[in-house]
Amino acid sequence: MAAVEEKEVFSQPGHLFRFMTADLQKRLFGNIARLMAGLPREVQLSQICDIFRTDPSYGIGLANALGFSVPRALSQRRPLQCAPAPASA
């Protein structure tokens, strides 16, 4: 089995997020934030960065729902650098 390219891992959740209405996106942020509320902040930051790579609006929305200032949340995961995954054509 060939290794899955990184952009493929992040593209499907990004497409699904962009397909959602604004209300569904807001509910998604709240649901994820409630589930992650008891986790260490470093784990939350890691997930924010991964989600940011699926879609920047998704990552920013989750960061806001978890109470992070967006610039801080996006800058603290230096190894990942929170760069969005390339959009698939």
Summary of the structure (lengths in Angstrom):
residues: 89
radius of gyration: 13.0
end to end distance: 23.5
largest distance: 40.3
contacts: 234
relative contact order: 0.18
helix: 66%
strand: 0%
